Amino acid sequence: MCNQCDVITPLSSLDSAGHVLNEGDSVKIIHIPDWVYGGLGQESADVIKGCAGEIMTIEEIDEHGYVWVKKIVEDAKGSMRPHSFSNDPQHFLKVFG
């Protein structure tokens, strides 16, 4: 474990409207900052950028408070490929009902 990890303050678990987020919740992605896909290959970056505005399910909330979601897409060869990414909780909006 790195020394910096000991001093990272976990993010708030609140979405953009102040609702508490939990694993398994449905959320609308309202913003994806550049750092989320920076450094990824073009295919993965395009898939992640395309998730803005989509409703997805929270797969995990990690120890730092980042929310993880996953998009599964079919590649050019017909294989299903998962693309997981994390984002700040305030860049999501919890979907009820």
JOKA-V110173 format. One record per residue. N is the residue number from 1. RES is the residue in three letters. SS is DSSP state (helix for helix, strand for strand, loop for the rest). OMEGA is omega in degrees with one decimal (none if undefined). BURIAL is I if it has 24 or more other C-alpha atoms within 12 Angstrom, else O. Layout:
BEGIN
N | RES | SS | OMEGA | BURIAL
N | RES | SS | OMEGA | BURIAL
END
This chain:
BEGIN
1 | MET | loop | -179.7 | O
2 | CYS | loop | 179.0 | O
3 | ASN | loop | 179.2 | O
4 | GLN | helix | -178.3 | O
5 | CYS | helix | 180.0 | O
6 | ASP | helix | -175.7 | O
7 | VAL | loop | 178.7 | O
8 | ILE | loop | 176.8 | O
9 | THR | loop | 179.7 | O
10 | PRO | loop | 177.9 | O
11 | LEU | loop | 173.5 | O
12 | SER | loop | -179.8 | O
13 | SER | loop | -177.6 | I
14 | LEU | strand | 176.5 | I
15 | ASP | loop | -176.2 | I
16 | SER | loop | -179.9 | O
17 | ALA | loop | 178.5 | O
18 | GLY | loop | 177.0 | O
19 | HIS | loop | 177.4 | O
20 | VAL | strand | 178.1 | I
21 | LEU | loop | 178.1 | I
22 | ASN | loop | 174.6 | I
23 | GLU | loop | -179.3 | O
24 | GLY | loop | 178.4 | O
25 | ASP | loop | 170.5 | I
26 | SER | strand | -178.3 | I
27 | VAL | strand | 172.5 | I
28 | LYS | strand | 179.3 | I
29 | ILE | strand | -175.7 | I
30 | ILE | loop | 178.0 | I
31 | HIS | loop | 174.4 | I
32 | ILE | loop | -179.7 | I
33 | PRO | loop | -177.8 | O
34 | ASP | helix | -175.8 | O
35 | TRP | helix | -177.8 | O
36 | VAL | helix | -176.4 | I
37 | TYR | helix | 177.8 | I
38 | GLY | loop | 178.9 | O
39 | GLY | loop | 177.7 | O
40 | LEU | loop | 173.5 | O
41 | GLY | loop | -175.6 | O
42 | GLN | helix | -179.5 | O
43 | GLU | helix | 179.9 | O
44 | SER | helix | 179.3 | I
45 | ALA | helix | 179.5 | I
46 | ASP | helix | 179.0 | O
47 | VAL | helix | -177.6 | I
48 | ILE | helix | 178.0 | I
49 | LYS | helix | -179.1 | I
50 | GLY | loop | -179.6 | O
51 | CYS | loop | 179.1 | I
52 | ALA | loop | -179.5 | I
53 | GLY | loop | -180.0 | O
54 | GLU | loop | 172.7 | I
55 | ILE | strand | -176.8 | O
56 | MET | strand | 178.9 | I
57 | THR | strand | 177.3 | I
58 | ILE | loop | 178.3 | I
59 | GLU | loop | -174.1 | I
60 | GLU | strand | 166.1 | I
61 | ILE | strand | -172.2 | I
62 | ASP | loop | -174.4 | O
63 | GLU | loop | 177.6 | O
64 | HIS | loop | 178.4 | O
65 | GLY | loop | 178.0 | I
66 | TYR | loop | -179.2 | I
67 | VAL | strand | -179.2 | I
68 | TRP | strand | 175.1 | I
69 | VAL | strand | -177.5 | I
70 | LYS | strand | 175.0 | I
71 | LYS | strand | 177.6 | I
72 | ILE | strand | -178.7 | O
73 | VAL | strand | 176.1 | O
74 | GLU | strand | -180.0 | O
75 | ASP | loop | -176.2 | O
76 | ALA | loop | -179.6 | O
77 | LYS | loop | 179.1 | O
78 | GLY | loop | 178.0 | O
79 | SER | loop | 177.0 | O
80 | MET | strand | -177.3 | O
81 | ARG | strand | 176.9 | O
82 | PRO | strand | 175.6 | O
83 | HIS | strand | 179.5 | I
84 | SER | strand | 175.8 | I
85 | PHE | strand | 178.4 | I
86 | SER | strand | -178.8 | I
87 | ASN | strand | 176.0 | I
88 | ASP | loop | -179.8 | I
89 | PRO | helix | -177.1 | I
90 | GLN | helix | 175.8 | I
91 | HIS | helix | 178.2 | I
92 | PHE | strand | 172.7 | I
93 | LEU | strand | -179.2 | I
94 | LYS | strand | -179.8 | I
95 | VAL | loop | -179.8 | I
96 | PHE | loop | 175.1 | O
97 | GLY | loop | none | O
END
